[in-house]
Amino acid sequence: TVQLGGYGERRVSQLSGGQKQRVALARAIVFSPRILLMDEPLSALDKNLREHMQIELRHLHEKLGMTTVYVTHDQREALTMSDRIAVINHGRLMQLDTPRTIYERPANRFIAEFIGESTFLQVDRDGDRVSFSGSELKTGALPAQGKLSLVIRPERLSVLDGPVPEDTNVFSGTIREMVYQGDTVLAYVTLADGTDLTVRAGTRSGEPIEKASVGDKVELGLKSADAVLIPREEG
């Protein structure tokens, strides 16, 4: 089951980190428990092995069909492995939902900050209309009442180069820093009111970010479907 056929005669010191994890897993599942608890089992592994073992554990879970409670402080690991995620803060359950809902529709600021990268803009509310710096925003559904913040994920922003689609919000600013990270470029953009936005763009040939450099003025687009509003937390 854990793909260790032929390793039975090896000593513990002759096993790799991933193989040791599989032995521990075999010991846990050999009696077919109804519930399997894993408490940060991959935290000691290097990045590549950890990511490989995440997929292995998902496949094993699907094969065995047992409920698995998996504790982790690695947000990407939680998104990768879960059918449902429970976000707990100081002993309180903040949100319980699917990985996609947790990421794309966080219930509050803590979850939006804890799962993924986020920038928060304070927006003005007038009934069912929301605006930022005097410009009305195109958004999805609004929380029932109260002051609001706009959650912006860096990868949901795009550098505009050409006509602006109807369903797109536009933010104008100046690039103050750019960081090349291989598959993406991270650009820090300061808006006219001094607010900073972070945009993460791909490095494929032809991407608008290729033409940009520090000091350039740019327009960033955010589709209405990606404009997530949450209750504003004061203080």
C-alpha positions, 0 to 999 in steps of 0.5 A: 500500500505504501510502496515499500516492497523489498525494503523490509530488511533495511535498517531505519538509518538506511531509509530516506525521510520519505520512506520513514514517513511511509513506514509510520503511515503503514503502522497507523493504517494497518488496523484500518482505523475509521479516522486517521489523525496526522499532526504536521507529518511532513514538516521535517521534509525538504520542499520537493519531497514534501510536495511529492508526499502531499500528492502521495497522501491524497492518493492514499486517502482516496484509495483507503476512503478513511476520514483523515484529520490533517493538522498543518501550518502550511497554507498551500499544503492545506489547499493541496490536500483538503476536501474541507479546511477548518481555519482556527485562530486562538481556539475559535473556528473562523471558517469551515469550507472547501479550499476554493471557497476559503481562498476565493471567499474568505469570511474575514480579514484573518482568513484572507491574510492567513490563506494566501497573499492579500492587500486590503483597501478601505472602500466607501459604501452607499447602500448597494454601491461601493467606491474607492477614491471616488470611483464606483467599483464593480463587485459581487454580492455585498455583506448585509451591512456595515463598513467594508474592505476590498480583498485583492489577491496579487495574482488576480490583478493584471497589468492593462495594455489596451482596451479595458473590459466592461467588467474590470475595475481599474487602479492607476499607480506607479511601480516602486519595486519589481522582484523577479521570481522565476515563474512570476514577477512581483510588482509593488505599485503605489496608488495616487492616495499612497496605498500600495498594491501588489501584482503578481504576473506571469513571465511568459513572453508577451506579458505586459509586465515585460515592458514595465520597469520601476518608476513607470505608471501603470493601470491595474485591472481587477475583474468584478468577480475577483473583487471580494468584499469582507466586513471591515475590522476597525483598530 
